[in-house]
């Protein structure tokens, strides 16, 4: 199943906790790659990167929700 990230973000925005997990899983390979130290994944760094990544995703979702509420209906 090839689900677009846009669709997963929409589910997360709607409050779907599984969508947040799906986002993290989708980016976990990249997170592990940037958490490497001398060719080995530093799990402590990987966890910090995951936590910061999820904070950013949540902020982005909240930001888009607040913009949607502020926008007047046509």
N, C-alpha and C positions, 0 to 999 in steps of 0.2 A: 504494500500500500504506500503510495507516494503522495503524502499530504503536504500541501504548501505551507510554509511557515506562517504566511498571512492567515491561513485558516486556523492554525493552532493558536496563534496570538488572539484571534477573535474568540475562540473558545475560552482562553485564559481570561480575557477581558470580561466574559460572561460569568466568570467565577468557577470555571471547571478546573479543579485541583489537578486532575490527571493531565490536563493540557500543560500545566507548569512543569510537571514531571517529564512530559514529552519534549518540551523545549530544552530542558537540561540534558536529556539523553541525546537529543539531536546535536548538541554542541559539545558533548563530553569529550569526544575525540580531540577537538581543537583545544579544549581546556587542558587536557592531559599533555598535549604537545607543547603548549606554552609554559607548562609547569615542569618541564624537564631541566635537570641539572646534570650536566656531563653525560647526557644520553640516558638518564634514568629519571622516571617520573618521581618528583618529590611530592608525596601524598599530602603533606601539610600545606604546601603551596597550592596544590590542585584544589584542596578544600576551600582555601581562602579565595581562590579565583572563582570557584563555583558560587560561593556565597555572594561575592561582589557582583557577579554576572546576574544572579537572580534578583538582587536588589535593584540593579539597573533595569531589568525587564519589568519588575513590578512598578518602578517609577514611570517607565515609559507607558505602561498600561494606564496608570492613574492619570498621567498627563493627557493621554488621548481621550480618556473619559471626561476629564474636566473641560477639555476643548469642545467636546461634543455637546456637553451641557450648556456651554456658553454660546454656541452657535444658534442664531435665530432660525426658526423653521422658515422655508421658502413660501 
